[in-house]
Amino acid sequence: MANLKEIKRKISSVKNTQKTTNAMKLVSSAKLKRTEELARRSRVYAAKLTELIEEIAQKMQNASAEGLDNIFFQANDTPKKIDIVFITADKGLCGGFNSQTIKRINQLIAEYQGQGIKVRLRAVGRKGIDYFKFNGVELNNEIVGLSAAPDYKQSSEFIAEVVESYVNGETDRIVLVHNGYVNMISQEIRQDQVLPVDTSKLELSTVSTSEMEVEPDNDDTLLDALVKRYVEYSIYYALIDSLAAEHSARMQAMDAATKNAKEMVKTLNVKYNKARQEAITTELIEIISGMESMK
């Protein structure tokens, strides 16, 4: 009977776990829908901002015999120092979501250090921070809470220090790494060069059809302001994209956990029934044996 009680206790425990994982799946599903809509609106804004940068950059490129000469666009093919800004979640229970990002960062560190490039890490999210601190890796910046609740002002303040380092010549390149949302069942690691702006990704044509008029003296000032806003929005959008991917990954992980719990309950029920039958059979044999001994 002690064995039956133990199995029954396990069944009750697994059922409670199943209820919890199913509830977490439903919560993540609801949060994902809201984050998806926010990401959609953010993409539209980012696209318009990129168009403006393309227009101003094109006008400056056409106006100068030396082409586009702006600190935010000056590519350095032999960087000495690179800042990696990465985003992980503050919480776990989302499958390999965080481990995939950390794996990519470790690959980049090994790759850059192999080329003699110094790497500085700037972390968003508790899971990544805890991992690198545990492994004795120095972090130049760290912030907790931002990946779980993206805030434009807070993210802008965080990235402003990184941009200042670039402008002052303390770093030659800024790379942003995060796990991004593809759809409800998949995520992918995204690695973007934030600064200098990669002109190969901008559509700079030789013919401009824009009706926008900007005074030549104001071009550089306007472009600087736009690029800074572009960088600020890049990390803000990455935070939203990462959050959507996190909800998607957690939804999948909790769905798998719920199904596993359901299968475990079935297995335990079979085990319980077998143990109960064995107990009944044993009791019957003992009764029959007792009656036989009394004859």
C-alpha positions as CSV (number, residue, x, y, z in Angstrom):
1,M,0.0,0.0,0.0
2,A,2.9,2.3,0.6
3,N,3.9,1.9,-3.0
4,L,0.4,2.8,-4.2
5,K,0.4,5.9,-2.0
6,E,3.8,7.0,-3.5
7,I,2.5,6.5,-7.1
8,K,-0.7,8.4,-6.3
9,R,1.4,11.2,-4.8
10,K,3.5,11.4,-8.0
11,I,0.4,11.5,-10.2
12,S,-1.0,14.4,-8.2
13,S,2.4,16.2,-8.4
14,V,2.7,15.7,-12.2
15,K,-0.9,16.9,-12.7
16,N,-0.1,20.1,-10.8
17,T,3.0,20.6,-12.9
18,Q,0.9,20.1,-16.0
19,K,-1.6,22.7,-14.9
20,T,1.3,25.2,-14.3
21,T,3.0,24.6,-17.6
22,N,-0.2,24.9,-19.5
23,A,-1.1,28.2,-17.8
24,M,2.4,29.5,-18.6
25,K,1.9,28.5,-22.2
26,L,-1.4,30.4,-22.4
27,V,0.2,33.5,-20.8
28,S,3.1,33.4,-23.2
29,S,0.7,33.0,-26.1
30,A,-1.3,36.1,-25.1
31,K,1.9,38.2,-24.5
32,L,3.3,37.1,-27.9
33,K,0.2,38.5,-29.7
34,R,0.7,41.9,-28.1
35,T,4.4,41.9,-28.7
36,E,3.9,40.8,-32.4
37,E,1.7,43.9,-33.0
38,L,4.3,46.2,-31.3
39,A,7.1,44.7,-33.4
40,R,5.0,45.2,-36.6
41,R,4.5,48.9,-35.8
42,S,8.2,49.3,-34.9
43,R,9.3,47.8,-38.2
44,V,7.3,50.4,-40.1
45,Y,8.9,53.3,-38.1
46,A,12.4,51.8,-38.6
47,A,11.8,51.5,-42.3
48,K,10.8,55.2,-42.6
49,L,13.8,56.2,-40.5
50,T,16.1,54.2,-42.8
51,E,14.6,55.9,-45.8
52,L,15.4,59.3,-44.4
53,I,19.0,58.3,-43.7
54,E,19.3,57.0,-47.2
55,E,18.1,60.3,-48.6
56,I,20.4,62.5,-46.6
57,A,23.4,60.1,-47.1
58,Q,22.7,60.1,-50.9
59,K,22.6,63.9,-51.1
60,M,25.9,64.2,-49.1
61,Q,27.5,61.6,-51.3
62,N,26.5,63.4,-54.5
63,A,27.6,66.8,-53.1
64,S,31.1,65.7,-52.1
65,A,33.8,64.7,-54.5
66,E,35.2,62.3,-51.9
67,G,31.9,60.6,-51.4
68,L,30.2,60.2,-48.0
69,D,32.4,61.5,-45.3
70,N,30.8,61.1,-41.9
71,I,32.1,59.5,-38.8
72,F,29.1,57.2,-38.5
73,F,29.7,55.8,-42.0
74,Q,33.5,55.5,-42.0
75,A,34.2,51.8,-42.2
76,N,37.3,50.4,-40.5
77,D,38.5,47.1,-42.1
78,T,41.2,46.6,-39.4
79,P,39.4,47.3,-36.1
80,K,41.4,47.1,-32.9
81,K,38.4,47.1,-30.5
82,I,34.8,45.9,-31.0
83,D,31.9,46.3,-28.6
84,I,29.3,43.5,-28.6
85,V,25.9,44.5,-27.3
86,F,23.8,41.4,-26.6
87,I,20.3,40.7,-25.4
88,T,19.1,37.7,-23.4
89,A,16.0,37.1,-21.2
90,D,15.7,37.8,-17.5
91,K,14.0,34.4,-17.0
92,G,14.5,30.8,-18.1
93,L,12.0,28.1,-19.0
94,C,12.2,29.0,-22.6
95,G,14.1,26.1,-24.1
96,G,17.4,27.0,-25.8
97,F,16.5,30.6,-26.3
98,N,19.3,32.1,-24.1
99,S,21.9,29.4,-24.7
100,Q,21.7,30.0,-28.5
101,T,22.5,33.7,-28.0
102,I,25.3,32.9,-25.5
103,K,26.8,30.3,-27.9
104,R,26.9,32.9,-30.7
105,I,28.6,35.5,-28.5
106,N,31.2,33.0,-27.5
107,Q,31.8,32.2,-31.1
108,L,32.2,35.9,-31.9
109,I,34.6,36.5,-29.0
110,A,36.8,33.6,-30.2
111,E,36.7,34.8,-33.8
112,Y,37.6,38.4,-32.9
113,Q,40.3,37.5,-30.4
114,G,41.8,35.1,-32.9
115,Q,42.3,38.2,-35.1
116,G,43.9,40.1,-32.3
117,I,40.8,42.3,-31.7
118,K,39.9,43.3,-28.2
119,V,36.2,42.6,-27.4
120,R,34.1,44.5,-24.8
121,L,30.7,43.1,-23.8
122,R,27.6,45.1,-22.9
123,A,24.8,43.0,-21.6
124,V,21.0,43.2,-21.5
125,G,19.3,40.5,-19.6
126,R,19.9,38.5,-16.4
127,K,20.6,35.1,-18.0
128,G,23.5,36.4,-20.1
129,I,24.9,38.5,-17.3
130,D,24.9,35.6,-14.9
131,Y,26.5,33.3,-17.4
132,F,29.4,35.5,-18.2
133,K,30.0,36.6,-14.6
134,F,30.0,32.9,-13.5
135,N,32.7,32.3,-16.2
136,G,34.8,35.3,-15.1
137,V,34.2,37.4,-18.2
138,E,34.2,41.1,-17.6
139,L,31.1,43.1,-18.7
140,N,31.5,46.8,-19.5
141,N,27.8,47.5,-19.1
142,E,24.9,45.5,-17.7
143,I,21.2,46.1,-17.3
144,V,18.4,43.8,-15.9
145,G,14.7,44.2,-16.5
146,L,14.9,46.0,-19.9
147,S,14.6,42.8,-22.0
148,A,11.4,41.8,-20.1
149,A,9.9,45.2,-20.5
150,P,11.4,47.2,-23.4
151,D,11.5,51.0,-22.7
152,Y,12.7,53.4,-25.4
153,K,14.1,56.0,-23.0
154,Q,16.0,53.4,-20.9
155,S,17.3,51.6,-23.9
156,S,18.4,54.9,-25.5
157,E,20.3,55.9,-22.3
158,F,22.0,52.4,-22.3
159,I,23.2,52.6,-26.0
160,A,24.2,56.3,-25.7
161,E,27.3,55.4,-23.8
162,V,28.3,52.9,-26.5
163,V,27.8,55.5,-29.2
164,E,29.9,58.0,-27.3
165,S,32.7,55.4,-27.1
166,Y,32.5,55.0,-30.8
167,V,32.5,58.8,-31.5
168,N,35.5,59.3,-29.1
169,G,37.4,56.6,-30.9
170,E,37.4,54.2,-27.9
171,T,35.9,51.4,-30.1
172,D,35.9,50.8,-33.8
173,R,32.7,48.8,-34.3
174,I,29.5,48.1,-32.5
175,V,27.8,44.8,-33.0
176,L,24.3,43.9,-31.8
177,V,23.4,40.3,-31.1
178,H,20.0,38.9,-30.1
179,N,17.7,35.9,-30.7
180,G,15.0,37.2,-33.0
181,Y,11.4,36.2,-33.8
182,V,10.6,34.5,-37.0
183,N,7.2,32.9,-36.3
184,M,5.4,31.2,-33.5
185,I,7.5,28.1,-33.9
186,S,11.0,29.3,-34.7
187,Q,13.6,31.9,-33.7
188,E,16.9,32.9,-35.2
189,I,20.1,34.5,-34.0
190,R,20.5,38.0,-35.5
191,Q,23.8,39.8,-35.7
192,D,23.8,43.4,-36.9
193,Q,26.6,45.9,-37.3
194,V,25.2,49.1,-35.6
195,L,28.1,51.4,-36.1
196,P,29.6,52.3,-38.5
197,V,26.5,52.1,-40.5
198,D,26.9,49.4,-43.2
199,T,26.3,51.3,-46.4
200,S,26.0,48.0,-48.3
201,K,22.6,47.6,-46.7
202,L,21.5,51.1,-47.6
203,E,19.9,51.7,-51.0
204,L,22.1,54.6,-52.2
205,S,21.2,55.2,-55.8
206,T,22.8,57.8,-58.1
207,V,19.4,59.3,-59.0
208,S,17.2,60.7,-56.3
209,T,13.5,61.2,-56.8
210,S,12.9,62.8,-53.4
211,E,11.4,66.2,-53.1
212,M,13.1,66.8,-49.7
213,E,15.3,69.9,-49.7
214,V,18.0,70.2,-47.1
215,E,20.6,73.0,-47.0
216,P,24.2,71.6,-47.6
217,D,25.4,73.1,-44.3
218,N,22.7,71.2,-42.4
219,D,23.3,67.9,-44.0
220,D,25.9,66.6,-41.7
221,T,24.1,67.8,-38.5
222,L,20.8,66.2,-39.7
223,L,22.5,63.0,-40.7
224,D,24.2,62.7,-37.2
225,A,20.9,63.2,-35.5
226,L,19.2,60.7,-37.7
227,V,21.9,58.1,-37.2
228,K,21.8,58.5,-33.4
229,R,18.0,58.0,-33.6
230,Y,18.6,55.0,-35.9
231,V,21.0,53.4,-33.4
232,E,18.6,54.1,-30.5
233,Y,15.7,52.5,-32.4
234,S,17.9,49.6,-33.5
235,I,18.4,48.4,-30.0
236,Y,14.8,49.2,-29.0
237,Y,13.5,47.1,-31.9
238,A,15.9,44.4,-31.1
239,L,14.5,44.3,-27.5
240,I,11.0,43.9,-28.9
241,D,12.1,41.3,-31.4
242,S,13.9,39.4,-28.7
243,L,10.9,39.6,-26.3
244,A,8.6,38.2,-29.1
245,A,11.1,35.4,-29.7
246,E,11.3,34.7,-25.9
247,H,7.5,34.4,-25.6
248,S,7.5,32.1,-28.7
249,A,10.3,29.9,-27.3
250,R,8.6,29.7,-23.8
251,M,5.3,28.9,-25.4
252,Q,6.9,26.0,-27.2
253,A,8.8,24.8,-24.2
254,M,5.7,24.9,-22.0
255,D,3.7,23.1,-24.6
256,A,6.3,20.4,-24.8
257,A,6.4,20.2,-21.0
258,T,2.6,19.9,-20.8
259,K,2.5,17.1,-23.3
260,N,5.3,15.3,-21.4
261,A,3.5,15.7,-18.2
262,K,0.3,14.3,-19.8
263,E,2.3,11.2,-21.0
264,M,3.9,10.8,-17.6
265,V,0.4,10.8,-15.9
266,K,-0.7,8.1,-18.3
267,T,2.4,6.0,-17.5
268,L,1.9,6.5,-13.8
269,N,-1.7,5.6,-14.0
270,V,-0.8,2.3,-15.8
271,K,1.8,1.7,-13.1
272,Y,-0.7,2.5,-10.4
273,N,-3.3,0.1,-11.8
274,K,-0.8,-2.7,-12.1
275,A,0.4,-2.2,-8.5
276,R,-3.2,-2.1,-7.3
277,Q,-4.0,-5.3,-9.2
278,E,-0.9,-6.9,-7.7
279,A,-2.0,-5.8,-4.2
280,I,-5.5,-7.2,-4.7
281,T,-4.1,-10.4,-6.0
282,T,-1.7,-10.7,-3.1
283,E,-4.6,-10.1,-0.6
284,L,-6.8,-12.7,-2.3
285,I,-4.0,-15.3,-2.2
286,E,-3.4,-14.5,1.5
287,I,-7.2,-14.9,2.2
288,I,-7.5,-18.2,0.3
289,S,-4.3,-19.5,2.0
290,G,-5.7,-18.6,5.4
291,M,-9.0,-20.3,4.6
292,E,-7.2,-23.4,3.4
293,S,-5.1,-23.6,6.5
294,M,-8.2,-23.5,8.7
295,K,-9.7,-26.6,7.1
